[in-house]
Amino acid sequence: MAQQLLMNLFSKCSPPNRRERTAVMDAFFVGLVFGVAFGMLVVGFLAVGSYQRGFSQALERRREWRGELVARQVVARRALEQLRKAS
């Protein structure tokens, strides 16, 4: 569609000149499509890698958090037991 629009704009040129311009436009569009496809592929791999790193870091933080939570609960239970024994 875009190629037809551009061809209509340059239709006033001589046929050899028109062929040369369409070849340049075709090469540009092919390069653009390959560039966009390659960019999407690279960004996709970067996104997957980033997600994986974030997921593993979140699991590590959760383990640390869980360990601290258990330690605090143990200390709280001991303090309550001591208060019960004292009273």
DABELNOR-V323197 format. One record per pair of residues at least 12 apart in sequence whose ideal C-beta (glycine too) atoms are under 8 Angstrom apart, sorted by the first residue. I is the first residue (numbers start at 1). J is the second residue. D is the distance in Angstrom with one decimal. If there is no record, write none. Layout:
i:I j:J d:D
i:I j:J d:D
This chain:
i:2 j:29 d:7.7
i:3 j:22 d:7.2
i:3 j:25 d:6.4
i:3 j:26 d:7.4
i:3 j:29 d:7.2
i:6 j:21 d:8.0
i:6 j:22 d:7.8
i:6 j:25 d:5.8
i:7 j:22 d:6.4
i:10 j:22 d:7.9
